[in-house]
Amino acid sequence: MGKSTKKTDVVKKISQLQIINPTAAGIDVSDSEMMVAFPINSEQIEVRAYECFTSDLHTLAQTLKSFGITSVAMESTGVYWIPLFLLLQDYGFEVYLVNAKHVKNVTGRKDDESDAEWIQKLHRCGLLSASFQPDNMTRTLRSIVRHRKNLVRMSAGYINRMQKALELMNIKIHTIISDIDGKTGRLIIEAILNGERNPEVLADLRDKRIKASREDIIKSLEGNWTSEHLFELKQCYQLYCYHHQMIDECDKEIEKQLIEQLASKNEGLILDLPKVKRKTVKKNRVDFELTSYLKEIIGVDVTQVVGLSEITVLSIMSEVGLEMSKWKTENHFTSWLGLAPNTKISGGKIISSRIQKKKHHAGQAFRMAANGLHNSKSPLGDFYRRIRSKAGAAKAVVATARKIAIIYYKMVSNKEAYNPKAMEDHQQKYKEKK
């Protein structure tokens, strides 16, 4: 017999569908009812429908307890699964939240009963893997950080409406100064809303840091003052200020949650935080020393990585938590973030390697950090520009975001400080080779 011409000869065990979880239940989740399939004996299963009120969810959990169910699998449908998921955890069940794509291939006609039964069958044979879920403290912090992000996004929408109202009056101040939500822009808008129309008086409100000349500002403030657009400007500015008040309240609540995490980590001891040099942007920054909290909670100053501001690190930490051991390697971590290609091989050839499109807050934070490196003189900036010249900006963002995510994973896992020397040496070698 001749030697095999295959690249690899892999010997695997014959896989059989054995019952791994005999006391497993499956739940099909919706907004109006929960369809539950669970075994009542070794040969029969029962499918019951429960309403989604809190009392009905308690009845559901008590019923599963009475039949000796220990593990439950459910689909991640919208946000309807969250109350039931948390309640089942409180009752002591092992709860699997599974991706809907992994359980969609149900045979026959699709309905809620067959979906619940199919989930139960897959879970009983151990064919479902649980999605990552953070602990309760991280989940609380995540909700507040996401809410703050939405408030920032809505306030930006009111800035656009204010610019539109000014443009309709042919007031070009937003084209002269960099942003109208800065010190100069807000002083001018407040003066306009208080009745001032003289461009020279308005131009005197400019800050000394404004690069535009006084003459240009005066020319930009000459326009047609119409009552309807002034009314629109007034309401949009009031809503913008109100949203920023809500953002300040969110910042106080975030600081409260960070103090609780720090106290939990130090077993109730409240420590005096050493001041750490903050790497932050002027816009949307928090008023307290966020970098100091992050360093004490994570155990290492991740903001030293180029591209990762304190707000970005807060967003990532609120999504992934502190236990990086939930991902075996950095490759698992980047794949979970949606920063690795979903390679599909058939006939020994790669038929697809597209990255899955999914809304992932932590992955998006790494992408935004990478997108800000196009003018950076750091090794990561050089890496971004090198990939961009070869494959385009979109792939350069993903590749750089993946590299930043690997650095984050290793720093948090090993509690090692950021050491850019290795990347600088590689950068120098590449320049010499080039």
CORRA-V809316 format. One record per backbone hydrogen bond with DSSP energy under -1.0 kcal/mol. NH is the residue of the N-H (numbers start at 0). CO is the residue of the C=O. E is the energy in kcal/mol with one decimal. If there is no record, write none. Layout:
nh & co & e
NH & CO & E
NH & CO & E
This chain:
nh & co & e
17 & 15 & -1.7
19 & 123 & -2.0
20 & 123 & -2.6
24 & 70 & -2.1
25 & 36 & -2.6
26 & 72 & -2.3
27 & 34 & -2.9
33 & 49 & -3.4
34 & 27 & -2.3
35 & 47 & -3.3
36 & 25 & -3.1
37 & 45 & -2.3
39 & 43 & -1.9
40 & 43 & -1.4
45 & 37 & -3.0
47 & 35 & -2.8
49 & 33 & -2.3
56 & 52 & -2.1
57 & 53 & -2.0
58 & 54 & -1.9
59 & 55 & -2.3
60 & 56 & -2.3
61 & 57 & -2.5
62 & 58 & -2.2
63 & 59 & -2.2
64 & 60 & -2.0
65 & 61 & -2.1
66 & 62 & -1.2
67 & 64 & -1.5
68 & 63 & -2.5
69 & 22 & -2.1
70 & 22 & -1.7
71 & 93 & -2.9
72 & 24 & -2.2
73 & 95 & -2.5
74 & 26 & -1.0
75 & 97 & -1.2
76 & 74 & -1.3
79 & 76 & -1.5
84 & 80 & -2.8
85 & 81 & -2.5
86 & 82 & -2.1
87 & 83 & -2.7
88 & 84 & -1.8
89 & 85 & -1.9
90 & 86 & -1.4
91 & 88 & -1.3
92 & 87 & -2.2
93 & 69 & -2.5
95 & 71 & -3.4
97 & 73 & -2.6
101 & 98 & -1.3
105 & 103 & -1.9
114 & 110 & -2.1
115 & 111 & -2.4
116 & 112 & -2.2
117 & 113 & -2.4
118 & 114 & -2.4
119 & 115 & -2.0
120 & 116 & -2.2
121 & 117 & -2.4
122 & 118 & -2.4
123 & 119 & -2.2
124 & 120 & -1.5
125 & 122 & -1.1
126 & 121 & -2.6
130 & 96 & -3.1
138 & 134 & -2.5
139 & 135 & -2.2
140 & 136 & -2.2
141 & 137 & -2.6
142 & 138 & -2.0
143 & 139 & -1.7
144 & 140 & -2.5
145 & 141 & -2.5
146 & 142 & -2.0
147 & 143 & -2.4
148 & 144 & -2.2
149 & 145 & -2.0
150 & 146 & -2.0
151 & 147 & -2.4
152 & 148 & -2.1
153 & 149 & -2.4
154 & 150 & -2.5
155 & 151 & -1.8
156 & 152 & -1.3
157 & 153 & -1.4
158 & 154 & -1.4
159 & 155 & -1.7
160 & 156 & -1.6
161 & 157 & -2.1
162 & 158 & -2.3
163 & 159 & -2.0
164 & 160 & -2.3
165 & 161 & -2.3
166 & 162 & -2.4
167 & 163 & -2.3
169 & 166 & -1.6
170 & 165 & -3.1
171 & 219 & -2.2
174 & 171 & -1.7
176 & 172 & -2.1
185 & 181 & -2.2
186 & 182 & -1.9
187 & 183 & -2.3
188 & 184 & -2.3
189 & 185 & -2.5
190 & 186 & -2.0
191 & 187 & -2.3
192 & 188 & -2.5
193 & 189 & -1.3
194 & 191 & -1.6
195 & 190 & -2.4
201 & 197 & -2.2
202 & 198 & -2.3
203 & 199 & -1.1
204 & 201 & -1.4
205 & 202 & -1.5
209 & 206 & -1.7
216 & 212 & -1.8
217 & 213 & -2.2
218 & 214 & -2.3
219 & 215 & -2.0
220 & 216 & -1.0
221 & 218 & -1.2
223 & 168 & -2.4
225 & 223 & -1.1
229 & 225 & -1.9
230 & 226 & -2.2
231 & 227 & -1.8
232 & 228 & -2.4
233 & 229 & -2.3
234 & 230 & -2.2
235 & 231 & -2.4
236 & 232 & -2.1
237 & 233 & -2.1
238 & 234 & -2.3
239 & 235 & -2.2
240 & 236 & -2.4
241 & 237 & -2.3
242 & 238 & -2.3
243 & 239 & -1.7
244 & 240 & -1.7
245 & 241 & -1.9
246 & 242 & -2.0
247 & 243 & -2.0
248 & 244 & -1.8
249 & 245 & -2.1
250 & 246 & -2.2
251 & 247 & -1.8
252 & 248 & -2.0
253 & 249 & -2.7
254 & 250 & -2.3
255 & 251 & -1.9
256 & 252 & -2.1
257 & 253 & -2.3
258 & 254 & -2.2
259 & 255 & -1.8
260 & 256 & -2.2
261 & 257 & -2.5
262 & 258 & -2.5
263 & 259 & -2.4
264 & 260 & -2.2
265 & 261 & -2.0
267 & 262 & -4.4
268 & 265 & -1.2
289 & 287 & -2.1
292 & 288 & -1.4
293 & 289 & -2.5
294 & 290 & -2.3
295 & 291 & -2.0
296 & 292 & -2.5
297 & 293 & -2.7
298 & 294 & -1.9
301 & 299 & -1.3
303 & 300 & -1.1
304 & 301 & -1.8
307 & 304 & -1.8
309 & 278 & -1.2
312 & 308 & -2.5
313 & 309 & -2.2
314 & 310 & -2.1
315 & 311 & -2.3
316 & 312 & -3.0
317 & 313 & -2.2
319 & 315 & -2.6
320 & 316 & -2.0
323 & 321 & -1.2
325 & 322 & -1.1
326 & 323 & -1.7
332 & 328 & -1.7
333 & 329 & -2.5
334 & 330 & -1.9
335 & 331 & -2.2
336 & 332 & -1.7
338 & 333 & -2.7
341 & 353 & -2.0
342 & 340 & -1.4
343 & 351 & -3.0
345 & 348 & -2.7
348 & 345 & -1.3
350 & 343 & -2.5
351 & 343 & -1.3
363 & 359 & -2.5
364 & 360 & -1.8
365 & 361 & -1.9
366 & 362 & -2.0
367 & 363 & -2.4
368 & 364 & -1.9
369 & 365 & -2.1
370 & 366 & -2.4
371 & 367 & -1.0
372 & 369 & -1.7
381 & 377 & -2.2
382 & 378 & -2.4
383 & 379 & -2.3
384 & 380 & -2.3
385 & 381 & -2.2
386 & 382 & -2.2
387 & 383 & -2.4
388 & 384 & -2.0
390 & 386 & -3.3
391 & 387 & -1.4
395 & 391 & -1.6
396 & 392 & -2.2
397 & 393 & -1.6
398 & 394 & -2.6
399 & 395 & -2.4
400 & 396 & -2.5
401 & 397 & -2.3
402 & 398 & -1.8
403 & 399 & -2.4
404 & 400 & -2.4
405 & 401 & -2.1
406 & 402 & -2.0
407 & 403 & -2.5
408 & 404 & -2.6
409 & 405 & -2.4
410 & 406 & -2.3
411 & 407 & -2.5
412 & 408 & -2.4
413 & 409 & -2.4
414 & 410 & -1.2
423 & 419 & -2.5
424 & 420 & -2.7
425 & 421 & -2.0
426 & 422 & -2.4
427 & 423 & -2.4
428 & 424 & -2.3
429 & 425 & -2.3
430 & 426 & -2.1
431 & 427 & -2.3
432 & 428 & -2.5
433 & 429 & -2.6
